[in-house]
Amino acid sequence: MMNTVFMLHHLSTFPEFTSATAEIASRIVGSVAVKTLPEVIEGLKTWVMGILAAVATLFMVIGGLRYMAAAGDPAQVEQAKGSFKAALVGYALAVMAPVILKIMQDIIGA
């Protein structure tokens, strides 16, 4: 893609290629979505929250299954509790993701 744009730029120095080059370049640039930094950060926030919530839910399910399968074994119960704690940390991070990204956005100055 970059090579194509670079080649089109060099072809535009010849008058006979100028109109064709402009048309092709507008098609290439028009197909690429250019986003501002705040839009990128907003998209990241959505993805990070979703991924963290999904992983936390997975740990919650694993903890529940371990707890049910423990059958009173103290070591297995402790492993299940560890999974529950990891799930709670994951949910906390998912809730805090917008705040963390807003702080990063303020630091960057976007």
N, C-alpha and C positions, 0 to 999 in steps of 0.2 A: 504494500500500500504506500509506504513512504517512498519507495523507489519510483512508483508511478507518479506521485505528486512531484517529485524532484525532476523526473524526465519531462513532465508537462510544463514545469516552470522553465526549463531550458528551451523547449520547443516554442514557448510564447515569445521568445526573442526574435523569431522569424515572422514577418508580417503575414505570410500566407497561412500560418498555423494559428494565429491569434484568436480568431472567432471559434474555430473548432476546439482549440485548447481551452478556451473559457467555458465552452459548453460542457466538455468532458470534466473539467475541474469542478464545475458547479454540481455535476452529478455525483462525483466522488465525495466532495465535501458535504453535499446535501444528504448523503446516505450515512454519514458519521454524526452521531449525536454528541455535540460538544456541551459539556455541563460545567457549571461554575463550581467552585470549591464548596460553598454551602449546600448545593444540591448533591454533591458527592458524599458529603458528611451525613446528610439526611438519609441517603440510601444506605450508607454503612450502618447508621443507627438502626434502621429497620432490620437489616440482615443480622447484625450482632445480637439484637434482642431476640430474634427468632431462633437463631442457633443456640444461644444460651438457654432459652426456655425449653427447647427440644432436648438438649443434653441433660438439663436438670430433671425433666420429666422421665427420661430414660433411667437416671440414677434413682429417682423415686420408685419407679417400677421394680428395678433390680433390688432395691432395699426392701420393698414389700415382699417380693418373692423369697428373698433370703430369710426374712423374718418368719414367713409362713413355713419355710422348709427347715428352720432351725430346730424345731421340736424340743425346745427347752435347753439346747446346748448353749452355754454362755458365750463361747467363742463365736459361734455363728450369729448370735443375737448382737454381739458387739460389731461384727462386720456389717450387719444390717443397719445398725445405728450409724455407722460410718457412712454408709450410702445415703441415709437420710440427711446427714449433716452436709454431705457434698451437694445434694440436691438443693438444700436451703441456701447454700453459698451460691449455687448457680442461679437460683431464682432472684437472690439479692443482686447479683451482678446484672441480670437481665433488667431489673427495675432501675438500677443505677446507670445503665449504659447511656441513656439520654443525657444525664447530668455529666458524666465523664466526657462524652463527646462535645457537650456544650463548653465545658472548660477548655478542652483542646482547641475548639473553634475560636474561643476568645484569645487563647495564647497565640495561635497562628495569625489571628487578626482577620479572619474571613467574615 
